[in-house]
Amino acid sequence: MDYRDRITIEPGKRGGKPCIRGMRITVYDILDSLACGMTESEILHDFPELEPEDIRASLAFAADIPRKVLGVAGL
């Protein structure tokens, strides 16, 4: 999934953390919720402005971090 159309980074918003579609909901908010065992339905209920694609974009963003840090295209 190409997350770049859903994940935005703005220096003045949430300290420059990656956010969902320019909102104040960060990728880390979603990832923390998933790590705590919340389901997609529960997250969408807690954050009604989100769409299912936002959750998938957050996961794709997180999966891409090692590739960017390590500079390995095949990871």
Protein Blocks (a to p, Z undefined) as FASTA:
>chain_A
ZZklmpccdfkgghhpaceehiabdfklmmmmmmnopafklmmmmmmmbcfklmmmmmmm
mmmmmmmmnopakZZ
